[in-house]
């Protein structure tokens, strides 16, 4: 029996209304209960997939109420006691009621309500939910209660998903250490080695999904914050192409680089989640410009959005276990750390072993050069220092504080003293000529410089347009150059994480293997990143799925096993 003293704080707010679910009902026969005499399929929470859960519901093996309760039980058993991962800030007060409504719908109609029927989702706590506060992992915003869901959250709910809670993070998404100032947050632990860090800033999402506290999670990535925790927690984590996913209702760090992305144990679950995260949003906060130019106008409607992004009907449609046969992958050797440290050798050897497996599965893998790579990494920088102060203020002023009394500006948060000292690092004079020049360099010069060179590398051409051979489907390199850090520290990330945010191209972490620095220490994951052309997410999903099916690279952490069923 879990004692109430261990339960996370819950918030009593109006129940989510199921009307949106019903209006978006999916009539696909695959959602139907086809045979009343089928054998009930059990559902295992550890490493359970969406397909397995929904098959169990359709065959009478489990109810949605039991699914949600099972994940809440796991959070209560492992997050604030036992291993104390500290990965979840809030559990939804209404999740079980939403599950009951879905059970009633299934009982009455004999089919699932939509593609995310009963899918439990843990978004990072910088993504707005109308029924739970959105704190950014900070004491300063612990009672900040937006009035509406973020665009991506609303779409998930409309498809039948259940937001089971909110995940911990580095305060305001600063850094890779995995800690914040929220009283129910604190230092997140690595699910594999409790003495190690989880990466960040989507630290809670990474640890909680790896520990099977929900089926899927959502992180945000400004400069690596989906991919770094995915690497050290053994997850598939996608940083989508910029402008593909609406940023409306997400606390900004650097809007020119920010995006939300799925984090999952199984790549097909990321595909299902990503189907609901994309789409045209007319909100001024969507950041869906008609071109990559920072001064470009917003895309003009859903047809123009579809023309620009060429998104598929579903990211599931291209998944094929044999997709590595004939795939052409370019390995960026310059992004492998050349030092002789134990960590570096373990990372490099693991990815070299993965490359050998990719070849064995039928892929052609060659070394590739990104021209002016050193200039990309040293001449340019993230724009978060230039954009955070003003963009946070705009976000905080996007709804009234009459009810929740939240701070209305960066300056008010700073004056409160409730944020960490590094919050003050963003209090810069944006009118200074040197600041304006640096910002212009990184928003107007950087995109063309980086995008041109990445496209040439993918096309296997010189800067003069001369072909060097067949084009590559993706580029591959280590996601980070080290292993999980000591608890409270930042892993040795290197600068590999910059290519995607500097270009707007999509990048995905793939679990590459497991390593240990000593025989008496836990094994921890190593990740490899694949980067593709703008809006080429289908290619990334295709290669990731074939890799998953061939190599089966993910292993579940031993610290959060299946809970024993009560007698």
C-alpha positions as CSV (number, residue, x, y, z in Angstrom):
1,X,0.0,0.0,0.0
2,X,1.4,3.4,-1.0
3,X,1.2,5.9,1.9
4,X,-0.4,9.2,1.0
5,X,2.7,11.0,2.3
6,X,4.4,9.9,-0.9
7,X,1.7,11.0,-3.3
8,X,2.5,13.9,-5.5
9,X,0.4,17.1,-5.1
10,X,-2.7,17.0,-7.3
11,X,-4.8,19.8,-8.4
12,X,-8.6,19.9,-8.4
13,X,-9.8,21.6,-11.5
14,X,-12.7,21.1,-13.9
15,X,-12.8,17.8,-15.6
16,X,-11.7,17.5,-19.2
17,X,-14.8,17.4,-21.4
18,X,-15.0,14.4,-23.7
19,X,-16.9,16.3,-26.4
20,X,-13.7,17.0,-28.3
21,X,-12.8,13.3,-28.3
22,X,-16.2,12.3,-29.7
23,X,-16.2,15.0,-32.4
24,X,-12.8,13.8,-33.6
25,X,-13.8,10.1,-33.4
26,X,-11.9,7.8,-35.7
27,X,-14.1,5.3,-37.6
28,X,-11.2,3.1,-38.7
29,X,-12.1,-0.6,-38.4
30,X,-8.7,-1.2,-36.8
31,X,-10.1,0.5,-33.7
32,X,-13.0,-1.8,-33.4
33,X,-13.7,-4.7,-31.0
34,X,-13.9,-7.3,-33.8
35,X,-14.6,-10.5,-31.9
36,X,-16.3,-10.9,-28.5
37,X,-14.7,-14.3,-28.1
38,X,-11.1,-13.2,-28.5
39,X,-8.6,-14.2,-25.8
40,X,-7.9,-11.2,-23.5
41,X,-4.4,-9.9,-24.0
42,X,-2.5,-8.9,-20.9
43,X,-0.6,-5.6,-20.7
44,X,2.8,-5.2,-19.1
45,X,3.5,-1.7,-18.0
46,X,7.3,-2.0,-18.2
47,X,8.3,-1.2,-21.9
48,X,4.6,-1.5,-22.9
49,X,3.8,0.0,-26.3
50,X,0.7,1.9,-27.5
51,X,-0.3,-1.0,-29.8
52,X,0.0,-3.5,-26.9
53,X,-2.1,-1.4,-24.6
54,X,-4.8,-0.8,-27.1
55,X,-4.9,-4.4,-28.1
56,X,-5.3,-5.3,-24.5
57,X,-8.2,-2.9,-24.2
58,X,-9.9,-4.2,-27.3
59,X,-9.6,-7.8,-26.2
60,X,-10.8,-7.1,-22.6
61,X,-7.4,-7.7,-21.0
62,X,-7.4,-4.3,-19.3
63,X,-9.5,-1.1,-19.0
64,X,-8.3,2.4,-19.5
65,X,-8.9,3.1,-15.8
66,X,-6.5,0.3,-15.0
67,X,-4.0,1.6,-17.4
68,X,-4.0,5.1,-15.9
69,X,-4.0,3.7,-12.3
70,X,-1.2,1.4,-13.1
71,X,1.0,4.3,-14.3
72,X,0.1,6.4,-11.3
73,X,1.0,3.5,-9.1
74,X,4.4,3.3,-10.7
75,X,5.0,7.0,-10.3
76,X,4.1,6.8,-6.6
77,X,6.2,3.7,-6.1
78,X,9.4,4.8,-7.8
79,X,9.4,8.6,-8.2
80,X,9.2,9.9,-4.6
81,X,10.2,6.7,-2.8
82,X,12.4,3.7,-3.6
83,X,14.7,4.9,-6.4
84,X,13.3,8.4,-6.0
85,X,13.8,9.5,-9.6
86,X,12.2,12.9,-9.0
87,X,11.0,12.9,-12.6
88,X,7.4,14.0,-12.1
89,X,6.2,17.3,-10.6
90,X,2.4,16.9,-10.8
91,X,0.0,14.0,-11.3
92,X,-3.3,14.9,-13.0
93,X,-6.3,15.0,-10.7
94,X,-8.6,14.3,-13.6
95,X,-6.8,11.5,-15.4
96,X,-8.8,8.6,-13.9
97,X,-12.1,10.4,-14.7
98,X,-11.0,10.9,-18.3
99,X,-10.1,7.2,-18.4
100,X,-13.6,6.3,-17.1
101,X,-15.1,8.3,-19.9
102,X,-13.0,6.5,-22.5
103,X,-14.0,3.1,-21.0
104,X,-17.7,4.2,-21.3
105,X,-17.2,5.2,-24.9
106,X,-15.5,1.9,-25.8
107,X,-18.2,-0.1,-24.0
108,X,-21.0,1.7,-25.8
109,X,-19.4,1.9,-29.3
110,X,-17.1,-1.2,-29.4
111,X,-14.2,0.8,-30.8
112,X,-11.5,3.2,-29.7
113,X,-12.2,6.9,-29.8
114,X,-9.1,7.9,-31.7
115,X,-5.5,6.9,-32.5
116,X,-4.4,8.0,-29.0
117,X,-7.2,6.3,-27.1
118,X,-6.0,6.0,-23.5
119,X,-2.3,6.8,-24.4
120,X,-0.8,8.2,-21.2
121,X,1.5,11.2,-21.9
122,X,4.0,13.0,-19.7
123,X,4.8,16.4,-21.1
124,X,7.6,18.6,-19.8
125,X,6.4,21.1,-17.3
126,X,7.0,24.1,-19.7
127,X,4.1,23.0,-21.9
128,X,0.7,24.5,-21.0
129,X,-2.1,22.4,-19.6
130,X,-5.4,24.0,-18.6
131,X,-5.9,21.6,-15.7
132,X,-2.4,21.6,-14.1
133,X,0.0,24.5,-13.4
134,X,2.9,25.0,-15.8
135,X,6.0,25.9,-13.7
136,X,9.0,25.6,-16.0
137,X,10.5,23.7,-13.1
138,X,10.7,26.9,-11.1
139,X,9.4,28.0,-7.7
140,X,8.6,31.3,-9.3
141,X,5.9,29.8,-11.5
142,X,4.8,26.9,-9.3
143,X,1.2,28.2,-9.2
144,X,1.1,29.6,-12.7
145,X,-2.1,28.2,-14.3
146,X,-2.6,28.9,-18.0
147,X,-6.3,29.0,-19.1
148,X,-5.8,26.9,-22.2
149,X,-3.9,23.8,-23.4
150,X,-0.9,24.2,-25.6
151,X,-1.7,23.5,-29.2
152,X,0.0,20.1,-29.1
153,X,-1.7,19.1,-25.8
154,X,-5.2,20.0,-27.2
155,X,-4.5,17.8,-30.3
156,X,-3.4,14.9,-28.2
157,X,-6.5,15.1,-26.0
158,X,-8.8,15.4,-29.0
159,X,-7.3,12.1,-30.3
160,X,-8.0,10.3,-27.0
161,X,-4.7,10.9,-25.1
162,X,-4.6,11.4,-21.4
163,X,-2.1,13.9,-19.9
164,X,-1.3,11.9,-16.8
165,X,1.0,14.6,-15.2
166,X,3.8,17.0,-15.8
167,X,7.5,16.1,-15.9
168,X,10.4,17.8,-14.1
169,X,13.0,19.8,-15.9
170,X,16.0,22.1,-15.6
171,X,14.6,25.4,-14.4
172,X,13.3,27.4,-17.5
173,X,15.0,24.7,-19.6
174,X,18.5,26.1,-18.8
175,X,21.2,23.4,-19.1
176,X,21.7,19.7,-19.0
177,X,22.0,19.0,-15.2
178,X,18.4,17.9,-14.6
179,X,17.4,20.1,-11.7
180,X,15.1,22.9,-10.9
181,X,13.8,25.0,-8.0
182,X,10.2,23.7,-7.9
183,X,9.6,22.2,-4.4
184,X,8.3,19.0,-5.8
185,X,11.0,18.8,-8.4
186,X,14.6,18.9,-7.4
187,X,17.4,16.8,-8.9
188,X,16.2,14.1,-11.4
189,X,18.2,10.9,-11.4
190,X,19.2,8.7,-14.2
191,X,16.8,5.7,-14.4
192,X,19.8,3.3,-15.1
193,X,22.3,4.5,-12.6
194,X,20.8,6.4,-9.6
195,X,24.2,8.1,-8.9
196,X,24.2,9.6,-12.4
197,X,22.5,12.6,-14.0
198,X,19.6,12.3,-16.5
199,X,20.7,14.9,-19.0
200,X,18.5,17.9,-19.7
201,X,16.7,20.0,-20.0
202,X,13.9,17.5,-20.6
203,X,15.3,15.5,-17.7
204,X,12.1,14.5,-16.1
205,X,10.5,13.4,-19.4
206,X,13.6,11.3,-20.2
207,X,13.8,9.6,-16.8
208,X,10.1,9.0,-16.4
209,X,9.5,7.5,-19.9
210,X,12.6,5.3,-19.6
211,X,11.2,4.1,-16.2
212,X,7.8,3.4,-17.8
213,X,5.8,6.0,-15.8
214,X,3.8,6.7,-19.0
215,X,3.7,5.4,-22.5
216,X,5.1,8.5,-24.2
217,X,6.6,11.9,-23.3
218,X,7.1,15.3,-24.8
219,X,10.2,17.4,-24.4
220,X,11.4,20.7,-25.8
221,X,14.7,21.3,-27.5
222,X,16.4,24.7,-28.0
223,X,20.0,23.3,-28.2
224,X,19.8,19.6,-27.3
225,X,17.2,19.3,-24.6
226,X,15.3,16.4,-26.2
227,X,18.3,14.6,-27.6
228,X,20.7,14.7,-24.7
229,X,18.3,13.1,-22.1
230,X,17.2,10.7,-24.8
231,X,20.8,9.6,-25.3
232,X,21.5,8.9,-21.6
233,X,18.1,7.4,-20.9
234,X,18.0,5.0,-23.9
235,X,15.1,6.7,-25.7
236,X,14.2,7.6,-29.3
237,X,14.0,11.4,-29.1
238,X,13.1,13.6,-32.1
239,X,13.9,17.3,-32.5
240,X,11.6,18.1,-35.4
241,X,12.2,20.6,-38.2
242,X,11.6,24.1,-37.0
243,X,8.2,25.5,-38.0
244,X,6.7,22.0,-38.1
245,X,5.3,21.9,-34.5
246,X,3.4,24.9,-33.1
247,X,5.1,26.6,-30.2
248,X,1.8,28.1,-28.9
249,X,1.4,27.4,-25.2
250,X,5.0,26.5,-24.6
251,X,7.2,28.6,-22.3
252,X,9.9,30.0,-24.7
253,X,13.6,30.0,-24.3
254,X,14.6,31.1,-27.8
255,X,11.7,31.1,-30.3
256,X,14.0,31.1,-33.3
257,X,15.4,27.7,-32.1
258,X,12.7,26.2,-29.9
259,X,10.6,23.2,-30.7
260,X,8.8,20.4,-28.9
261,X,9.5,16.8,-29.7
262,X,8.4,13.3,-28.8
263,X,10.4,11.0,-26.5
264,X,9.6,7.3,-26.5
265,X,10.9,3.8,-25.7
266,X,9.6,2.5,-29.1
267,X,10.0,4.5,-32.3
268,X,6.5,3.6,-33.5
269,X,5.0,5.2,-30.4
270,X,6.9,8.4,-31.3
271,X,5.4,8.2,-34.8
272,X,1.8,8.0,-33.3
273,X,2.5,10.9,-31.0
274,X,4.1,13.0,-33.7
275,X,1.0,12.6,-35.9
276,X,-0.9,14.6,-33.2
277,X,1.9,17.2,-32.6
278,X,2.0,18.5,-36.1
279,X,-0.4,20.8,-37.9
280,X,-1.1,24.4,-38.8
281,X,-1.8,26.7,-36.0
282,X,-3.0,30.3,-36.5
283,X,-1.8,31.5,-33.1
284,X,0.7,34.3,-33.2
285,X,2.9,32.2,-30.9
286,X,2.9,29.2,-33.3
287,X,6.2,30.4,-34.9
288,X,5.2,28.7,-38.2
289,X,6.8,31.1,-40.7
290,X,6.3,30.8,-44.4
291,X,10.1,30.4,-44.9
292,X,13.0,30.0,-42.5
293,X,13.9,33.7,-42.7
294,X,13.3,35.1,-39.3
295,X,11.5,38.1,-40.9
296,X,9.2,35.9,-43.0
297,X,5.4,36.2,-42.4
298,X,3.4,33.4,-40.8
299,X,2.4,30.6,-43.1
300,X,-1.0,31.5,-44.6
301,X,-3.3,28.6,-43.6
302,X,-3.4,24.9,-43.5
303,X,-3.0,24.3,-47.2
304,X,0.1,26.5,-47.3
305,X,1.4,24.7,-44.2
306,X,0.9,21.3,-45.8
307,X,2.6,22.4,-49.1
308,X,5.6,23.7,-47.1
309,X,6.0,20.7,-44.8
310,X,4.7,17.8,-47.0
311,X,3.7,15.9,-43.9
312,X,2.4,12.4,-44.4
313,X,-1.0,11.1,-43.5
314,X,0.8,9.3,-40.7
315,X,4.4,8.8,-39.8
316,X,3.5,5.1,-39.3
317,X,2.9,4.5,-43.0
318,X,6.6,4.5,-43.9
319,X,7.8,2.2,-41.2
320,X,9.5,-0.9,-42.7
321,X,11.8,-3.3,-40.9
322,X,13.8,-3.7,-44.1
323,X,14.3,0.0,-44.7
324,X,18.1,-0.2,-44.0
325,X,18.5,-2.2,-47.2
326,X,19.7,0.4,-49.7
327,X,19.8,3.2,-47.2
328,X,22.8,5.6,-47.6
329,X,24.2,6.9,-44.4
330,X,27.0,9.5,-44.0
331,X,29.1,9.3,-40.9
332,X,30.6,12.6,-39.7
333,X,33.9,11.5,-38.2
334,X,34.8,15.0,-37.3
335,X,32.0,14.9,-34.7
336,X,33.6,11.9,-32.8
337,X,35.7,13.0,-29.9
338,X,39.3,12.2,-30.7
339,X,40.5,12.2,-27.1
340,X,41.6,8.9,-25.4
341,X,39.4,9.1,-22.3
342,X,37.6,6.0,-21.2
343,X,34.2,7.6,-21.8
344,X,35.2,8.7,-25.3
345,X,36.4,5.3,-26.3
346,X,33.3,3.7,-24.9
347,X,31.0,6.1,-26.9
348,X,33.0,5.8,-30.1
349,X,33.3,2.0,-29.9
350,X,29.6,1.6,-29.3
351,X,28.7,3.7,-32.3
352,X,31.3,2.0,-34.5
353,X,29.6,-1.3,-33.5
354,X,26.3,0.2,-34.4
355,X,27.6,1.3,-37.8
356,X,28.8,-2.3,-38.4
357,X,25.3,-3.5,-37.6
358,X,23.8,-0.9,-40.0
359,X,26.0,-2.2,-42.7
360,X,25.0,-5.8,-41.9
361,X,21.4,-4.8,-42.2
362,X,22.0,-3.6,-45.7
363,X,22.9,0.1,-45.4
364,X,25.7,1.7,-47.3
365,X,27.7,3.7,-44.8
366,X,30.5,6.1,-45.8
367,X,32.4,8.8,-44.0
368,X,31.3,12.3,-45.0
369,X,32.7,15.8,-44.5
370,X,30.7,18.9,-43.6
371,X,32.6,21.8,-45.1
372,X,33.5,24.6,-42.7
373,X,32.3,22.5,-39.7
374,X,34.7,24.2,-37.4
375,X,33.4,27.6,-38.4
376,X,29.8,26.4,-37.8
377,X,30.7,25.4,-34.3
378,X,32.9,28.3,-33.3
379,X,31.6,31.4,-35.1
380,X,27.9,31.0,-34.1
381,X,26.0,30.6,-30.9
382,X,22.5,30.0,-29.5
383,X,20.2,33.0,-29.5
384,X,18.6,32.2,-26.2
385,X,20.5,35.0,-24.4
386,X,19.0,37.4,-26.9
387,X,15.4,36.1,-27.0
388,X,14.5,34.7,-23.5
389,X,13.9,38.0,-21.7
390,X,11.4,39.4,-24.1
391,X,9.8,36.1,-25.2
392,X,9.2,35.0,-21.5
393,X,7.4,38.4,-20.9
394,X,5.2,37.9,-23.9
395,X,4.3,34.4,-22.8
396,X,3.5,35.5,-19.2
397,X,1.3,38.3,-20.5
398,X,-0.7,36.0,-22.8
399,X,-3.3,35.4,-20.1
400,X,-4.7,37.4,-17.1
401,X,-3.2,36.8,-13.7
402,X,-6.4,37.8,-11.8
403,X,-7.0,34.2,-10.8
404,X,-3.5,32.7,-10.4
405,X,-1.5,35.8,-9.6
406,X,1.4,34.7,-11.8
407,X,4.3,37.1,-12.5
408,X,3.8,39.1,-15.7
409,X,7.3,39.7,-16.9
410,X,10.9,38.5,-16.8
411,X,11.7,41.5,-14.6
412,X,9.1,40.5,-12.0
413,X,10.4,36.9,-11.9
414,X,14.0,38.3,-11.5
415,X,12.9,40.7,-8.7
416,X,11.1,37.9,-6.9
417,X,14.4,36.1,-6.1
418,X,12.6,32.8,-6.6
419,X,14.6,31.8,-9.7
420,X,18.2,30.6,-9.7
421,X,21.1,33.1,-10.0
422,X,21.7,32.1,-13.6
423,X,18.3,33.6,-14.4
424,X,20.1,36.9,-14.2
425,X,22.5,36.0,-17.0
426,X,19.6,36.7,-19.4
427,X,19.2,40.3,-18.1
428,X,21.2,41.8,-20.9
429,X,20.8,45.2,-22.6
430,X,19.2,44.2,-25.9
431,X,19.6,47.8,-27.3
432,X,23.4,47.7,-27.2
433,X,24.9,47.8,-30.6
434,X,27.2,44.8,-30.0
435,X,24.2,42.7,-28.8
436,X,22.1,43.7,-31.9
437,X,25.0,42.8,-34.2
438,X,25.5,39.4,-32.6
439,X,21.8,38.6,-32.7
440,X,21.6,39.6,-36.4
441,X,24.7,37.5,-37.2
442,X,23.0,34.4,-35.6
443,X,19.5,34.9,-37.1
444,X,20.3,36.3,-40.5
445,X,23.9,35.1,-41.4
446,X,24.0,31.7,-39.6
447,X,20.9,30.0,-41.2
448,X,22.1,30.3,-44.8
449,X,25.7,29.4,-43.9
450,X,24.8,26.3,-41.9
451,X,21.9,25.1,-44.1
452,X,23.9,25.3,-47.3
453,X,26.7,23.2,-45.9
454,X,24.4,20.6,-44.4
455,X,22.4,20.3,-47.6
456,X,25.7,19.9,-49.5
457,X,26.8,17.2,-47.1
458,X,23.5,15.4,-47.5
459,X,23.6,15.8,-51.2
460,X,27.2,14.6,-51.3
461,X,28.3,17.7,-53.2
462,X,31.0,20.3,-52.8
463,X,30.1,24.0,-52.2
464,X,30.5,24.5,-55.9
465,X,27.8,21.9,-56.6
466,X,30.1,19.2,-57.9
467,X,28.7,15.7,-57.1
468,X,31.0,13.4,-55.0
469,X,28.6,10.4,-55.3
470,X,25.2,9.3,-54.3
471,X,23.3,11.5,-51.9
472,X,22.9,10.5,-48.3
473,X,19.6,9.8,-46.5
474,X,20.9,11.0,-43.2
475,X,24.1,12.1,-41.5
476,X,25.1,10.1,-38.3
477,X,27.3,11.0,-35.4
478,X,27.4,10.7,-31.5
479,X,24.5,12.5,-29.9
480,X,26.8,13.5,-27.0
481,X,30.5,12.7,-26.7
482,X,30.4,11.3,-23.1
483,X,28.3,9.3,-20.7
484,X,25.9,10.3,-18.0
485,X,27.4,12.8,-15.6
486,X,27.7,12.5,-11.8
487,X,24.4,13.5,-10.2
488,X,24.1,17.3,-10.4
489,X,26.6,17.7,-13.2
490,X,26.2,18.1,-17.0
491,X,27.3,15.3,-19.3
492,X,30.1,15.9,-21.8
493,X,27.9,16.9,-24.6
494,X,30.3,18.5,-27.0
495,X,28.9,20.7,-29.8
496,X,27.2,18.1,-31.9
497,X,23.8,19.1,-30.7
498,X,24.1,22.5,-32.5
499,X,23.7,21.4,-36.0
500,X,19.9,20.9,-35.8
501,X,18.9,24.1,-34.0
502,X,21.4,26.2,-36.1
503,X,19.9,24.8,-39.3
504,X,16.3,24.0,-38.5
505,X,16.8,20.5,-39.8
506,X,15.4,17.5,-37.9
507,X,17.6,15.3,-35.8
508,X,16.8,12.2,-33.8
509,X,18.6,10.3,-31.0
510,X,18.7,6.5,-31.5
511,X,19.8,4.1,-28.7
512,X,23.1,2.7,-30.0
513,X,24.0,0.3,-27.2
514,X,24.8,-0.1,-23.5
515,X,28.2,0.3,-21.7
516,X,29.8,0.4,-18.3
517,X,33.0,1.9,-17.1
518,X,33.6,-1.0,-14.6
519,X,32.2,-4.5,-14.2
520,X,30.6,-3.6,-10.8
521,X,28.8,-0.5,-12.1
522,X,25.4,-0.3,-13.9
523,X,25.3,-0.3,-17.7
524,X,24.1,3.0,-19.2
525,X,22.9,3.9,-22.7
526,X,24.9,5.5,-25.5
527,X,23.0,7.4,-28.2
528,X,23.7,8.2,-31.8
529,X,22.1,11.1,-33.7
530,X,20.8,11.1,-37.3
531,X,20.1,14.3,-39.0
532,X,18.1,14.7,-42.2
533,X,16.9,17.4,-44.6
534,X,14.3,19.9,-43.6
535,X,10.9,18.3,-43.1
536,X,12.4,14.8,-43.8
537,X,11.0,13.3,-40.6
538,X,9.6,10.3,-42.5
539,X,13.1,9.4,-43.5
540,X,14.3,9.6,-39.9
541,X,11.4,7.5,-38.6
542,X,12.0,4.9,-41.4
543,X,15.6,4.4,-40.6
544,X,15.0,4.5,-36.8
545,X,12.3,1.8,-37.0
546,X,14.5,-0.5,-39.2
547,X,17.3,0.0,-36.7
548,X,15.1,-0.8,-33.8
549,X,13.8,-4.0,-35.4
550,X,17.2,-5.2,-36.4
551,X,19.3,-4.3,-33.4
552,X,16.8,-4.2,-30.5
553,X,19.2,-1.7,-28.9
554,X,17.0,-0.5,-25.9
555,X,17.2,-2.3,-22.5
556,X,14.8,-1.5,-19.6
557,X,16.4,0.0,-16.5
558,X,16.4,-2.5,-13.6
559,X,15.6,0.1,-10.9
560,X,11.9,0.3,-11.8
561,X,10.6,-3.2,-12.5
562,X,7.0,-4.3,-13.0
563,X,5.0,-3.8,-9.8
564,X,3.7,-6.9,-8.1
565,X,0.0,-7.3,-8.4
566,X,-2.0,-7.2,-5.1
567,X,-3.5,-10.5,-4.1
